Amino acid sequence: MDAQPTLQQELIYRLYADYGRAVLEAQRFEINLGIVLLFLDGRKQSILKKPAPQEVDALLDELDGKVVGELLRRLGEHHVPNDPDIIELFNLAARNRNTLVHHFMKEDVPALTIEPLDRAIDRVEELGRPIIRAKKAAEALALQENARMQAEIKKPRI
């Protein structure tokens, strides 16, 4: 006989599943920011025209060690993105990511009883929505920079 999970157990499972998804989306957001910077920095350093694997690896290693705030600052140096709404979204997503990773479990989940669990699930969803939008916008920027790089490679050299 399989025991049916209680409402509290179901809510705990949902909280951790939603939390995990939100943190995963935050990680994907960071990765996409890094990819955009790889294209921008690579173009600036002229290593993407004839990329040597060790140069690309070094750039990737450098970017992989950066926190979200540093990635956003570096994007700003390239004036990317140039849309104030996207910049605001990226900053909100970074703040929400930091809240999820560094504060959520100690501030938003004080007791694993039903009412606080419902609020915590709502809070994860609230924090996660801008992260998902920012991830998609960063992904679109990465694709745009990739297309730009491909177009530059195909240009005839004089």
Protein Blocks (a to p, Z undefined) as FASTA:
>chain_A
ZZdddfklmmmmmmmmmmmmmmmmmmmmmmmmmmmmmmmmmmmnopmmmccfklmmmmmm
mmmmpcfklmmmmmmmnopafbfklmmmmmmmmmmmmmmmmmmmmmmmmbacfklmmmmm
mmmmmmmmmmmmmmmmmmmmmmmmmmmmmmmmmpccZZ
